[in-house]
Amino acid sequence: MTLEDFNNTIIEIANKIFLIREYSYQRNGSKFDPRRPDLLLSPYEKERIQVLEEQALKTLYTFKAHR
């Protein structure tokens, strides 16, 4: 994995996490609050974010191991 691939993967995961958090506010008719991004998450959304965060960590550890 090149540095560019790594960066693109991490950015893609981070964007997915942000979109889930933003959607949870929109679904409830509220404006996104970056100070409390997890406030309105459903249990399913929390689970999905946890999986994505684990994927990001796995990507990071894999990248570090190959350097």
Rosetta blueprint (number, residue, H / E / L):
1 M L
2 T L
3 L H
4 E H
5 D H
6 F H
7 N H
8 N H
9 T H
10 I H
11 I H
12 E H
13 I H
14 A H
15 N H
16 K H
17 I H
18 F H
19 L H
20 I H
21 R H
22 E H
23 Y H
24 S H
25 Y H
26 Q H
27 R H
28 N L
29 G L
30 S L
31 K L
32 F L
33 D L
34 P L
35 R L
36 R L
37 P L
38 D L
39 L L
40 L L
41 L L
42 S L
43 P H
44 Y H
45 E H
46 K H
47 E H
48 R H
49 I H
50 Q H
51 V H
52 L H
53 E H
54 E H
55 Q H
56 A H
57 L H
58 K H
59 T H
60 L H
61 Y H
62 T H
63 F H
64 K H
65 A H
66 H L
67 R L
